[in-house]
Amino acid sequence: MAAEENIQLLQIMGGSVLARAIAAVAEFGVADQIEPGSSRAASELAAATGCHGQALYRCLRYLASHGIFVEDPQGAFGLTPLAAALRTDAPGSFRAGARMFGRMFPAVAELENTLRDGESGFSKAFGEPIFEYLPKQPELAGIFDGGMTAIHGAETPAMLEAFDFSGIGTFADVGGGNGSLLTSVLQKYPAMKGILFDLGHVIERATANLQKAGLSDRCEVREGSFFEAFPEGADAYLMRHIIHDWDDQQSIQILKNCRAVIPPHGRLFIVEAVVPAGNEPSPAKEFDMAMLIYPGGMERTEAEYRSLFAAAGFELVGVTPTASPVSVVEGRPV
Ligand SMILES: C[S@@+](CC[C@H](N)C(=O)[O-])C[C@H]1O[C@@H](n2cnc3c(N)ncnc32)[C@H](O)[C@@H]1O
C-alpha cells in the first residue's frame, strides 16, 4: 500500500537534510564549543560560532533526534559519541570529512544531469574535474586531505593487520596524499624505505607530516603526475583510492606508467573496495556512487581489476580482504 512506502521513501530522502545539517554544524565548529561532559545553551553556541540563535537551536534539536548531540531539559546541548567525532581534536576526527561533503554538495545536486551524460557532478558544478580544481583552492584542498584521513584512516591499520608487507626494500605510495598511510607502513617495518609521490600542491603538507613523524631520513617525497611518469626505484608500488578515481582508459594509462618502472620482482598493490556480486548493501557500492559524483571514476569488481591489470602488463595474483571496506588487490608484472 502506497502510504507506507511513501513514509519510508520520505524518511530516506530526509537523509539529504540530515547530511547537510551535519556538514553545517561541522563547518561552524559547533562541537568544538562543547567540552566533553558539559553542555551549553544554543544561544551561547550561536554567539561563539557566529550562527543565528534560533536556527542553530532547531538544527541541534533535529540532530539530537538522530543521536548527534543531546539536549538536556534546560535546552542546553551536550556531546554524544557521534557529536564528539565532529570535534577537531577527536582522534581520527570526522569534522574535515563532514566539511568536505558539505563543500562538495553542489556536485551531488547534479546527479540528474550526470545520469543524462555520465559526466561527474563535480565537473558540472565546479566547472572542472576535482583534481584540477583542488590545487587552485588551498583551503578546500586542506579540507579534502583531512576528509580522506577521516574517511579512510581506519583502513590503514586494517590493511596492515591483514596483509604482510615484510621483505619489501623500498615502498612507494603513489598519490599518497598527506602521507598518513606511508607513515604507518614505515613505522611497522623499520627497515623499509619509502617514496611518497603526489601532485605539487599536496607534497608540502605530506613533507611536513613525514617530518613530524621523524621519517625524513627514510622517506623521499617526490612531486609529479602519475599520468606522466611513476617514481623510479621502488620494489613495491601501492595506490590506495587512486584507480577508483579514473575511468578504464585513464586507469590503464596509470598502470602502464607503473609497469614502465616496476622491476621484474616488483609488486603492485591496489587498495580499493572491491564490488561484490548481488544485491546486498556494500560500502563498495556507496563509494562507487561517490566516484560517479565527484571524480567521475568507479569502483570495480575483481574481474574488472583483472582485465585492467592485463591491459597494462600485470597479472592479478590475489585479493586480500581486510576488516575495513578495502581489499588489497595484488599484481605482478608479466
Ligand atoms: C582520493 S585521494 C587518495 C589519497 C591517499 N592515497 C589515501 O588513500 O588517502 C587521491 C590522491 O591522488 C592524488 N592525485 C590526483 N591526481 C594525481 C596525479 N595526476 N598524479 C599524482 N597524484 C595525483 C591527489 O592529490 C590525492 O592525494
PDBQT file of the ligand as one rigid body, heavy atoms in Angstrom, charges set to zero:
ROOT
HETATM    1  C1  LIG A 401      41.369  10.062  -3.241  1.00  0.00    +0.000 C 
HETATM    2  S1  LIG A 401      42.921  10.740  -2.833  1.00  0.00    +0.000 S 
HETATM    3  C2  LIG A 401      43.701   9.345  -2.084  1.00  0.00    +0.000 C 
HETATM    4  C3  LIG A 401      44.822   9.725  -1.184  1.00  0.00    +0.000 C 
HETATM    5  C4  LIG A 401      45.520   8.567  -0.461  1.00  0.00    +0.000 C 
HETATM    6  N1  LIG A 401      46.089   7.607  -1.388  1.00  0.00    +0.000 N 
HETATM    7  C5  LIG A 401      44.593   7.890   0.515  1.00  0.00    +0.000 C 
HETATM    8  O1  LIG A 401      44.271   6.725   0.314  1.00  0.00    +0.000 OA
HETATM    9  O2  LIG A 401      44.171   8.546   1.489  1.00  0.00    +0.000 OA
HETATM   10  C6  LIG A 401      43.680  10.845  -4.424  1.00  0.00    +0.000 C 
HETATM   11  C7  LIG A 401      45.107  11.367  -4.400  1.00  0.00    +0.000 C 
HETATM   12  O3  LIG A 401      45.610  11.325  -5.741  1.00  0.00    +0.000 OA
HETATM   13  C8  LIG A 401      46.376  12.483  -5.956  1.00  0.00    +0.000 C 
HETATM   14  N2  LIG A 401      46.444  12.739  -7.413  1.00  0.00    +0.000 N 
HETATM   15  C9  LIG A 401      45.434  13.124  -8.213  1.00  0.00    +0.000 A 
HETATM   16  N3  LIG A 401      45.867  13.248  -9.476  1.00  0.00    +0.000 NA
HETATM   17  C10 LIG A 401      47.191  12.935  -9.454  1.00  0.00    +0.000 A 
HETATM   18  C11 LIG A 401      48.196  12.852 -10.474  1.00  0.00    +0.000 A 
HETATM   19  N4  LIG A 401      47.908  13.141 -11.731  1.00  0.00    +0.000 N 
HETATM   20  N5  LIG A 401      49.433  12.467 -10.106  1.00  0.00    +0.000 NA
HETATM   21  C12 LIG A 401      49.728  12.169  -8.805  1.00  0.00    +0.000 A 
HETATM   22  N6  LIG A 401      48.809  12.211  -7.799  1.00  0.00    +0.000 NA
HETATM   23  C13 LIG A 401      47.563  12.595  -8.129  1.00  0.00    +0.000 A 
HETATM   24  C14 LIG A 401      45.629  13.550  -5.190  1.00  0.00    +0.000 C 
HETATM   25  O4  LIG A 401      46.432  14.689  -4.962  1.00  0.00    +0.000 OA
HETATM   26  C15 LIG A 401      45.246  12.796  -3.930  1.00  0.00    +0.000 C 
HETATM   27  O5  LIG A 401      46.249  12.868  -2.956  1.00  0.00    +0.000 OA
ENDROOT
TORSDOF 0
